[in-house]
Amino acid sequence: MDNDVSAGSTTSTLGHLALGLTLLAFGLGHTGVIDGVSAADAVSLATFVGGIALFIAGLFALHDKDTATGTAFAALGALWFTWGATADAQVSANAAGLFLLLFALVALTLTLGAAGGPVLTRGTYALLFVALVLLAVARFGDSAGLGKAGGWFAAAGGLLAWYGATAALAHWPTALPGRPAGRGVTAAG
């Protein structure tokens, strides 16, 4: 088994932990799987952990010349803070859908920008992108089912980010095991 463990920086680990917890709470709130818990209950966590802590982690990463991580965390922190700070505002479903769609474009940019980076990071951003697209379409089309599906994708992204942070701290493997090349197996096949 490939035990590629990226220790990562403290800033990166903290940022992934903040992103993971925020996404998990946000996602589970949209699924309705826990009775009496909604996405609105994640507002404080999104504002302070997903917003402020993640933004500060992004600034530290930028200071350390880690532009990919710094850009991701600062952008996501600003977006989470905006979502949390405006959660009580009365906006139309289409305005909320547009915000989620714009948030999804940021997640898509981060996913494409992480090409060649750690698989857990790419996976987190990709799951966030899918979640936000589903949540945006759910708002535009008033579809509770799509909203729940988006919540599950967000929760899965949160678990992936949380695992990445935990793996870095605990020195757990972060790479998938490679398929051993055997007789008759070529590099392409």
Biotite code that builds the C-alpha atoms (Angstrom):
import biotite.structure as struc

atoms = struc.array([
    struc.Atom([0.000, 0.000, 0.000], chain_id="A", res_id=1, res_name="MET", atom_name="CA", element="C"),
    struc.Atom([1.181, 3.484, -0.831], chain_id="A", res_id=2, res_name="ASP", atom_name="CA", element="C"),
    struc.Atom([1.560, 5.388, 2.425], chain_id="A", res_id=3, res_name="ASN", atom_name="CA", element="C"),
    struc.Atom([2.079, 8.824, 0.916], chain_id="A", res_id=4, res_name="ASP", atom_name="CA", element="C"),
    struc.Atom([1.462, 11.072, 3.880], chain_id="A", res_id=5, res_name="VAL", atom_name="CA", element="C"),
    struc.Atom([1.708, 14.752, 3.274], chain_id="A", res_id=6, res_name="SER", atom_name="CA", element="C"),
    struc.Atom([2.520, 16.358, 6.573], chain_id="A", res_id=7, res_name="ALA", atom_name="CA", element="C"),
    struc.Atom([1.577, 19.702, 5.090], chain_id="A", res_id=8, res_name="GLY", atom_name="CA", element="C"),
    struc.Atom([1.997, 22.928, 6.898], chain_id="A", res_id=9, res_name="SER", atom_name="CA", element="C"),
    struc.Atom([0.191, 23.799, 10.096], chain_id="A", res_id=10, res_name="THR", atom_name="CA", element="C"),
    struc.Atom([-1.664, 26.475, 8.133], chain_id="A", res_id=11, res_name="THR", atom_name="CA", element="C"),
    struc.Atom([-2.830, 23.977, 5.528], chain_id="A", res_id=12, res_name="SER", atom_name="CA", element="C"),
    struc.Atom([-3.927, 21.488, 8.176], chain_id="A", res_id=13, res_name="THR", atom_name="CA", element="C"),
    struc.Atom([-5.837, 24.138, 10.120], chain_id="A", res_id=14, res_name="LEU", atom_name="CA", element="C"),
    struc.Atom([-7.479, 25.420, 6.936], chain_id="A", res_id=15, res_name="GLY", atom_name="CA", element="C"),
    struc.Atom([-8.589, 21.970, 5.827], chain_id="A", res_id=16, res_name="HIS", atom_name="CA", element="C"),
    struc.Atom([-9.963, 21.274, 9.290], chain_id="A", res_id=17, res_name="LEU", atom_name="CA", element="C"),
    struc.Atom([-11.934, 24.552, 9.244], chain_id="A", res_id=18, res_name="ALA", atom_name="CA", element="C"),
    struc.Atom([-13.206, 23.861, 5.728], chain_id="A", res_id=19, res_name="LEU", atom_name="CA", element="C"),
    struc.Atom([-14.111, 20.285, 6.610], chain_id="A", res_id=20, res_name="GLY", atom_name="CA", element="C"),
    struc.Atom([-16.115, 21.158, 9.707], chain_id="A", res_id=21, res_name="LEU", atom_name="CA", element="C"),
    struc.Atom([-17.913, 24.009, 7.963], chain_id="A", res_id=22, res_name="THR", atom_name="CA", element="C"),
    struc.Atom([-18.785, 21.923, 4.909], chain_id="A", res_id=23, res_name="LEU", atom_name="CA", element="C"),
    struc.Atom([-19.935, 19.036, 7.070], chain_id="A", res_id=24, res_name="LEU", atom_name="CA", element="C"),
    struc.Atom([-22.275, 21.233, 9.131], chain_id="A", res_id=25, res_name="ALA", atom_name="CA", element="C"),
    struc.Atom([-23.527, 23.097, 6.035], chain_id="A", res_id=26, res_name="PHE", atom_name="CA", element="C"),
    struc.Atom([-24.071, 19.844, 4.139], chain_id="A", res_id=27, res_name="GLY", atom_name="CA", element="C"),
    struc.Atom([-25.777, 17.928, 6.923], chain_id="A", res_id=28, res_name="LEU", atom_name="CA", element="C"),
    struc.Atom([-28.025, 20.936, 7.500], chain_id="A", res_id=29, res_name="GLY", atom_name="CA", element="C"),
    struc.Atom([-29.209, 20.727, 3.890], chain_id="A", res_id=30, res_name="HIS", atom_name="CA", element="C"),
    struc.Atom([-29.834, 16.970, 4.025], chain_id="A", res_id=31, res_name="THR", atom_name="CA", element="C"),
    struc.Atom([-32.345, 17.130, 6.871], chain_id="A", res_id=32, res_name="GLY", atom_name="CA", element="C"),
    struc.Atom([-30.904, 13.862, 8.191], chain_id="A", res_id=33, res_name="VAL", atom_name="CA", element="C"),
    struc.Atom([-30.742, 15.217, 11.761], chain_id="A", res_id=34, res_name="ILE", atom_name="CA", element="C"),
    struc.Atom([-34.167, 16.156, 13.060], chain_id="A", res_id=35, res_name="ASP", atom_name="CA", element="C"),
    struc.Atom([-34.481, 19.870, 13.743], chain_id="A", res_id=36, res_name="GLY", atom_name="CA", element="C"),
    struc.Atom([-31.113, 20.795, 12.189], chain_id="A", res_id=37, res_name="VAL", atom_name="CA", element="C"),
    struc.Atom([-31.052, 22.939, 9.056], chain_id="A", res_id=38, res_name="SER", atom_name="CA", element="C"),
    struc.Atom([-28.390, 24.738, 7.062], chain_id="A", res_id=39, res_name="ALA", atom_name="CA", element="C"),
    struc.Atom([-29.341, 27.922, 8.919], chain_id="A", res_id=40, res_name="ALA", atom_name="CA", element="C"),
    struc.Atom([-27.999, 26.286, 12.089], chain_id="A", res_id=41, res_name="ASP", atom_name="CA", element="C"),
    struc.Atom([-24.526, 26.290, 10.509], chain_id="A", res_id=42, res_name="ALA", atom_name="CA", element="C"),
    struc.Atom([-24.428, 30.092, 10.215], chain_id="A", res_id=43, res_name="VAL", atom_name="CA", element="C"),
    struc.Atom([-22.236, 30.738, 13.273], chain_id="A", res_id=44, res_name="SER", atom_name="CA", element="C"),
    struc.Atom([-19.811, 27.993, 12.307], chain_id="A", res_id=45, res_name="LEU", atom_name="CA", element="C"),
    struc.Atom([-19.724, 29.259, 8.704], chain_id="A", res_id=46, res_name="ALA", atom_name="CA", element="C"),
    struc.Atom([-19.116, 32.832, 9.806], chain_id="A", res_id=47, res_name="THR", atom_name="CA", element="C"),
    struc.Atom([-16.382, 32.259, 12.358], chain_id="A", res_id=48, res_name="PHE", atom_name="CA", element="C"),
    struc.Atom([-14.713, 28.947, 11.451], chain_id="A", res_id=49, res_name="VAL", atom_name="CA", element="C"),
    struc.Atom([-15.410, 28.806, 7.723], chain_id="A", res_id=50, res_name="GLY", atom_name="CA", element="C"),
    struc.Atom([-15.176, 32.544, 7.270], chain_id="A", res_id=51, res_name="GLY", atom_name="CA", element="C"),
    struc.Atom([-12.769, 34.223, 9.626], chain_id="A", res_id=52, res_name="ILE", atom_name="CA", element="C"),
    struc.Atom([-10.476, 31.303, 10.554], chain_id="A", res_id=53, res_name="ALA", atom_name="CA", element="C"),
    struc.Atom([-10.254, 30.057, 6.968], chain_id="A", res_id=54, res_name="LEU", atom_name="CA", element="C"),
    struc.Atom([-9.568, 33.561, 5.641], chain_id="A", res_id=55, res_name="PHE", atom_name="CA", element="C"),
    struc.Atom([-6.795, 34.091, 8.203], chain_id="A", res_id=56, res_name="ILE", atom_name="CA", element="C"),
    struc.Atom([-5.329, 30.675, 7.332], chain_id="A", res_id=57, res_name="ALA", atom_name="CA", element="C"),
    struc.Atom([-5.340, 31.815, 3.708], chain_id="A", res_id=58, res_name="GLY", atom_name="CA", element="C"),
    struc.Atom([-3.458, 34.983, 4.587], chain_id="A", res_id=59, res_name="LEU", atom_name="CA", element="C"),
    struc.Atom([-0.847, 32.972, 6.499], chain_id="A", res_id=60, res_name="PHE", atom_name="CA", element="C"),
    struc.Atom([-0.471, 30.577, 3.558], chain_id="A", res_id=61, res_name="ALA", atom_name="CA", element="C"),
    struc.Atom([0.001, 33.524, 1.192], chain_id="A", res_id=62, res_name="LEU", atom_name="CA", element="C"),
    struc.Atom([2.598, 34.946, 3.584], chain_id="A", res_id=63, res_name="HIS", atom_name="CA", element="C"),
    struc.Atom([4.388, 31.571, 3.430], chain_id="A", res_id=64, res_name="ASP", atom_name="CA", element="C"),
    struc.Atom([4.389, 31.819, -0.406], chain_id="A", res_id=65, res_name="LYS", atom_name="CA", element="C"),
    struc.Atom([1.869, 28.964, -0.753], chain_id="A", res_id=66, res_name="ASP", atom_name="CA", element="C"),
    struc.Atom([-0.256, 30.744, -3.347], chain_id="A", res_id=67, res_name="THR", atom_name="CA", element="C"),
    struc.Atom([-2.566, 27.841, -4.220], chain_id="A", res_id=68, res_name="ALA", atom_name="CA", element="C"),
    struc.Atom([-3.559, 27.121, -0.625], chain_id="A", res_id=69, res_name="THR", atom_name="CA", element="C"),
    struc.Atom([-3.610, 30.809, 0.293], chain_id="A", res_id=70, res_name="GLY", atom_name="CA", element="C"),
    struc.Atom([-5.858, 31.714, -2.614], chain_id="A", res_id=71, res_name="THR", atom_name="CA", element="C"),
    struc.Atom([-8.208, 28.819, -1.904], chain_id="A", res_id=72, res_name="ALA", atom_name="CA", element="C"),
    struc.Atom([-8.544, 29.488, 1.805], chain_id="A", res_id=73, res_name="PHE", atom_name="CA", element="C"),
    struc.Atom([-8.838, 33.274, 1.478], chain_id="A", res_id=74, res_name="ALA", atom_name="CA", element="C"),
    struc.Atom([-11.476, 32.984, -1.265], chain_id="A", res_id=75, res_name="ALA", atom_name="CA", element="C"),
    struc.Atom([-13.470, 30.301, 0.546], chain_id="A", res_id=76, res_name="LEU", atom_name="CA", element="C"),
    struc.Atom([-13.171, 32.179, 3.831], chain_id="A", res_id=77, res_name="GLY", atom_name="CA", element="C"),
    struc.Atom([-14.550, 35.344, 2.249], chain_id="A", res_id=78, res_name="ALA", atom_name="CA", element="C"),
    struc.Atom([-17.397, 33.418, 0.665], chain_id="A", res_id=79, res_name="LEU", atom_name="CA", element="C"),
    struc.Atom([-18.299, 31.542, 3.874], chain_id="A", res_id=80, res_name="TRP", atom_name="CA", element="C"),
    struc.Atom([-18.207, 34.793, 5.822], chain_id="A", res_id=81, res_name="PHE", atom_name="CA", element="C"),
    struc.Atom([-20.488, 36.446, 3.264], chain_id="A", res_id=82, res_name="THR", atom_name="CA", element="C"),
    struc.Atom([-22.927, 33.527, 3.402], chain_id="A", res_id=83, res_name="TRP", atom_name="CA", element="C"),
    struc.Atom([-22.932, 33.539, 7.199], chain_id="A", res_id=84, res_name="GLY", atom_name="CA", element="C"),
    struc.Atom([-23.232, 37.300, 7.540], chain_id="A", res_id=85, res_name="ALA", atom_name="CA", element="C"),
    struc.Atom([-26.138, 37.528, 5.086], chain_id="A", res_id=86, res_name="THR", atom_name="CA", element="C"),
    struc.Atom([-27.997, 34.366, 6.065], chain_id="A", res_id=87, res_name="ALA", atom_name="CA", element="C"),
    struc.Atom([-30.771, 36.359, 7.775], chain_id="A", res_id=88, res_name="ASP", atom_name="CA", element="C"),
    struc.Atom([-31.218, 38.709, 4.810], chain_id="A", res_id=89, res_name="ALA", atom_name="CA", element="C"),
    struc.Atom([-34.437, 38.359, 2.868], chain_id="A", res_id=90, res_name="GLN", atom_name="CA", element="C"),
    struc.Atom([-33.417, 37.575, -0.707], chain_id="A", res_id=91, res_name="VAL", atom_name="CA", element="C"),
    struc.Atom([-35.264, 35.895, -3.528], chain_id="A", res_id=92, res_name="SER", atom_name="CA", element="C"),
    struc.Atom([-34.662, 32.257, -4.344], chain_id="A", res_id=93, res_name="ALA", atom_name="CA", element="C"),
    struc.Atom([-33.062, 33.356, -7.602], chain_id="A", res_id=94, res_name="ASN", atom_name="CA", element="C"),
    struc.Atom([-30.648, 35.700, -5.789], chain_id="A", res_id=95, res_name="ALA", atom_name="CA", element="C"),
    struc.Atom([-29.689, 32.874, -3.419], chain_id="A", res_id=96, res_name="ALA", atom_name="CA", element="C"),
    struc.Atom([-29.268, 30.543, -6.403], chain_id="A", res_id=97, res_name="GLY", atom_name="CA", element="C"),
    struc.Atom([-27.050, 33.081, -8.142], chain_id="A", res_id=98, res_name="LEU", atom_name="CA", element="C"),
    struc.Atom([-24.844, 33.424, -5.043], chain_id="A", res_id=99, res_name="PHE", atom_name="CA", element="C"),
    struc.Atom([-24.499, 29.630, -4.858], chain_id="A", res_id=100, res_name="LEU", atom_name="CA", element="C"),
    struc.Atom([-23.724, 29.441, -8.576], chain_id="A", res_id=101, res_name="LEU", atom_name="CA", element="C"),
    struc.Atom([-21.002, 32.095, -8.242], chain_id="A", res_id=102, res_name="LEU", atom_name="CA", element="C"),
    struc.Atom([-19.653, 30.241, -5.203], chain_id="A", res_id=103, res_name="PHE", atom_name="CA", element="C"),
    struc.Atom([-19.651, 27.075, -7.397], chain_id="A", res_id=104, res_name="ALA", atom_name="CA", element="C"),
    struc.Atom([-17.533, 28.843, -10.022], chain_id="A", res_id=105, res_name="LEU", atom_name="CA", element="C"),
    struc.Atom([-14.941, 29.622, -7.353], chain_id="A", res_id=106, res_name="VAL", atom_name="CA", element="C"),
    struc.Atom([-14.978, 25.943, -6.313], chain_id="A", res_id=107, res_name="ALA", atom_name="CA", element="C"),
    struc.Atom([-14.538, 24.923, -9.973], chain_id="A", res_id=108, res_name="LEU", atom_name="CA", element="C"),
    struc.Atom([-11.564, 27.269, -10.314], chain_id="A", res_id=109, res_name="THR", atom_name="CA", element="C"),
    struc.Atom([-10.034, 25.789, -7.162], chain_id="A", res_id=110, res_name="LEU", atom_name="CA", element="C"),
    struc.Atom([-10.639, 22.242, -8.437], chain_id="A", res_id=111, res_name="THR", atom_name="CA", element="C"),
    struc.Atom([-8.960, 22.958, -11.769], chain_id="A", res_id=112, res_name="LEU", atom_name="CA", element="C"),
    struc.Atom([-6.168, 24.893, -10.058], chain_id="A", res_id=113, res_name="GLY", atom_name="CA", element="C"),
    struc.Atom([-5.444, 21.936, -7.780], chain_id="A", res_id=114, res_name="ALA", atom_name="CA", element="C"),
    struc.Atom([-4.693, 19.625, -10.727], chain_id="A", res_id=115, res_name="ALA", atom_name="CA", element="C"),
    struc.Atom([-1.577, 17.726, -9.828], chain_id="A", res_id=116, res_name="GLY", atom_name="CA", element="C"),
    struc.Atom([-2.091, 18.551, -6.151], chain_id="A", res_id=117, res_name="GLY", atom_name="CA", element="C"),
    struc.Atom([-3.150, 16.204, -3.369], chain_id="A", res_id=118, res_name="PRO", atom_name="CA", element="C"),
    struc.Atom([-6.076, 13.971, -4.283], chain_id="A", res_id=119, res_name="VAL", atom_name="CA", element="C"),
    struc.Atom([-7.933, 14.830, -1.063], chain_id="A", res_id=120, res_name="LEU", atom_name="CA", element="C"),
    struc.Atom([-7.748, 18.534, -1.849], chain_id="A", res_id=121, res_name="THR", atom_name="CA", element="C"),
    struc.Atom([-8.948, 18.068, -5.438], chain_id="A", res_id=122, res_name="ARG", atom_name="CA", element="C"),
    struc.Atom([-11.717, 15.792, -4.225], chain_id="A", res_id=123, res_name="GLY", atom_name="CA", element="C"),
    struc.Atom([-12.871, 18.272, -1.594], chain_id="A", res_id=124, res_name="THR", atom_name="CA", element="C"),
    struc.Atom([-13.064, 21.126, -4.083], chain_id="A", res_id=125, res_name="TYR", atom_name="CA", element="C"),
    struc.Atom([-14.768, 18.939, -6.697], chain_id="A", res_id=126, res_name="ALA", atom_name="CA", element="C"),
    struc.Atom([-17.411, 17.748, -4.217], chain_id="A", res_id=127, res_name="LEU", atom_name="CA", element="C"),
    struc.Atom([-17.946, 21.345, -3.110], chain_id="A", res_id=128, res_name="LEU", atom_name="CA", element="C"),
    struc.Atom([-18.427, 22.365, -6.755], chain_id="A", res_id=129, res_name="PHE", atom_name="CA", element="C"),
    struc.Atom([-21.041, 19.647, -7.381], chain_id="A", res_id=130, res_name="VAL", atom_name="CA", element="C"),
    struc.Atom([-22.795, 20.457, -4.101], chain_id="A", res_id=131, res_name="ALA", atom_name="CA", element="C"),
    struc.Atom([-23.045, 24.145, -4.917], chain_id="A", res_id=132, res_name="LEU", atom_name="CA", element="C"),
    struc.Atom([-24.305, 23.541, -8.450], chain_id="A", res_id=133, res_name="VAL", atom_name="CA", element="C"),
    struc.Atom([-26.999, 21.216, -7.097], chain_id="A", res_id=134, res_name="LEU", atom_name="CA", element="C"),
    struc.Atom([-27.938, 23.697, -4.369], chain_id="A", res_id=135, res_name="LEU", atom_name="CA", element="C"),
    struc.Atom([-28.080, 26.554, -6.904], chain_id="A", res_id=136, res_name="ALA", atom_name="CA", element="C"),
    struc.Atom([-30.308, 24.589, -9.267], chain_id="A", res_id=137, res_name="VAL", atom_name="CA", element="C"),
    struc.Atom([-32.456, 23.580, -6.287], chain_id="A", res_id=138, res_name="ALA", atom_name="CA", element="C"),
    struc.Atom([-32.952, 27.252, -5.425], chain_id="A", res_id=139, res_name="ARG", atom_name="CA", element="C"),
    struc.Atom([-33.709, 28.239, -9.021], chain_id="A", res_id=140, res_name="PHE", atom_name="CA", element="C"),
    struc.Atom([-36.156, 25.356, -9.449], chain_id="A", res_id=141, res_name="GLY", atom_name="CA", element="C"),
    struc.Atom([-37.522, 25.119, -5.887], chain_id="A", res_id=142, res_name="ASP", atom_name="CA", element="C"),
    struc.Atom([-36.460, 21.470, -5.596], chain_id="A", res_id=143, res_name="SER", atom_name="CA", element="C"),
    struc.Atom([-36.029, 20.111, -2.088], chain_id="A", res_id=144, res_name="ALA", atom_name="CA", element="C"),
    struc.Atom([-34.689, 16.833, -3.501], chain_id="A", res_id=145, res_name="GLY", atom_name="CA", element="C"),
    struc.Atom([-31.828, 18.533, -5.331], chain_id="A", res_id=146, res_name="LEU", atom_name="CA", element="C"),
    struc.Atom([-31.132, 20.573, -2.203], chain_id="A", res_id=147, res_name="GLY", atom_name="CA", element="C"),
    struc.Atom([-30.770, 17.390, -0.167], chain_id="A", res_id=148, res_name="LYS", atom_name="CA", element="C"),
    struc.Atom([-28.517, 15.838, -2.823], chain_id="A", res_id=149, res_name="ALA", atom_name="CA", element="C"),
    struc.Atom([-26.361, 18.973, -2.747], chain_id="A", res_id=150, res_name="GLY", atom_name="CA", element="C"),
    struc.Atom([-26.196, 18.678, 1.018], chain_id="A", res_id=151, res_name="GLY", atom_name="CA", element="C"),
    struc.Atom([-24.876, 15.126, 0.764], chain_id="A", res_id=152, res_name="TRP", atom_name="CA", element="C"),
    struc.Atom([-22.161, 16.203, -1.670], chain_id="A", res_id=153, res_name="PHE", atom_name="CA", element="C"),
    struc.Atom([-21.191, 19.055, 0.671], chain_id="A", res_id=154, res_name="ALA", atom_name="CA", element="C"),
    struc.Atom([-21.090, 16.678, 3.647], chain_id="A", res_id=155, res_name="ALA", atom_name="CA", element="C"),
    struc.Atom([-18.909, 14.237, 1.680], chain_id="A", res_id=156, res_name="ALA", atom_name="CA", element="C"),
    struc.Atom([-16.557, 17.108, 0.773], chain_id="A", res_id=157, res_name="GLY", atom_name="CA", element="C"),
    struc.Atom([-16.449, 18.086, 4.433], chain_id="A", res_id=158, res_name="GLY", atom_name="CA", element="C"),
    struc.Atom([-15.530, 14.557, 5.457], chain_id="A", res_id=159, res_name="LEU", atom_name="CA", element="C"),
    struc.Atom([-12.792, 14.471, 2.822], chain_id="A", res_id=160, res_name="LEU", atom_name="CA", element="C"),
    struc.Atom([-11.292, 17.779, 4.015], chain_id="A", res_id=161, res_name="ALA", atom_name="CA", element="C"),
    struc.Atom([-11.584, 16.675, 7.643], chain_id="A", res_id=162, res_name="TRP", atom_name="CA", element="C"),
    struc.Atom([-9.860, 13.362, 6.849], chain_id="A", res_id=163, res_name="TYR", atom_name="CA", element="C"),
    struc.Atom([-7.061, 15.217, 5.044], chain_id="A", res_id=164, res_name="GLY", atom_name="CA", element="C"),
    struc.Atom([-6.431, 17.421, 8.070], chain_id="A", res_id=165, res_name="ALA", atom_name="CA", element="C"),
    struc.Atom([-6.627, 14.493, 10.482], chain_id="A", res_id=166, res_name="THR", atom_name="CA", element="C"),
    struc.Atom([-4.358, 12.368, 8.282], chain_id="A", res_id=167, res_name="ALA", atom_name="CA", element="C"),
    struc.Atom([-1.748, 15.129, 8.221], chain_id="A", res_id=168, res_name="ALA", atom_name="CA", element="C"),
    struc.Atom([-1.779, 15.351, 12.022], chain_id="A", res_id=169, res_name="LEU", atom_name="CA", element="C"),
    struc.Atom([-1.923, 11.604, 12.649], chain_id="A", res_id=170, res_name="ALA", atom_name="CA", element="C"),
    struc.Atom([0.446, 10.672, 9.792], chain_id="A", res_id=171, res_name="HIS", atom_name="CA", element="C"),
    struc.Atom([-2.160, 8.470, 8.139], chain_id="A", res_id=172, res_name="TRP", atom_name="CA", element="C"),
    struc.Atom([-1.977, 7.561, 4.469], chain_id="A", res_id=173, res_name="PRO", atom_name="CA", element="C"),
    struc.Atom([-3.469, 10.058, 2.040], chain_id="A", res_id=174, res_name="THR", atom_name="CA", element="C"),
    struc.Atom([-2.772, 8.316, -1.275], chain_id="A", res_id=175, res_name="ALA", atom_name="CA", element="C"),
    struc.Atom([-4.803, 5.527, -2.762], chain_id="A", res_id=176, res_name="LEU", atom_name="CA", element="C"),
    struc.Atom([-2.949, 2.264, -3.168], chain_id="A", res_id=177, res_name="PRO", atom_name="CA", element="C"),
    struc.Atom([-1.563, 1.807, -6.671], chain_id="A", res_id=178, res_name="GLY", atom_name="CA", element="C"),
    struc.Atom([-2.307, -1.217, -8.771], chain_id="A", res_id=179, res_name="ARG", atom_name="CA", element="C"),
    struc.Atom([0.799, -3.393, -8.917], chain_id="A", res_id=180, res_name="PRO", atom_name="CA", element="C"),
    struc.Atom([2.071, -4.032, -12.410], chain_id="A", res_id=181, res_name="ALA", atom_name="CA", element="C"),
    struc.Atom([1.920, -7.739, -13.055], chain_id="A", res_id=182, res_name="GLY", atom_name="CA", element="C"),
    struc.Atom([2.482, -9.982, -16.005], chain_id="A", res_id=183, res_name="ARG", atom_name="CA", element="C"),
    struc.Atom([0.612, -8.743, -19.041], chain_id="A", res_id=184, res_name="GLY", atom_name="CA", element="C"),
    struc.Atom([-0.095, -5.347, -17.503], chain_id="A", res_id=185, res_name="VAL", atom_name="CA", element="C"),
    struc.Atom([1.323, -2.344, -19.270], chain_id="A", res_id=186, res_name="THR", atom_name="CA", element="C"),
    struc.Atom([1.614, 1.222, -18.091], chain_id="A", res_id=187, res_name="ALA", atom_name="CA", element="C"),
    struc.Atom([-1.410, 2.127, -20.187], chain_id="A", res_id=188, res_name="ALA", atom_name="CA", element="C"),
    struc.Atom([-3.429, -0.798, -19.156], chain_id="A", res_id=189, res_name="GLY", atom_name="CA", element="C"),
])
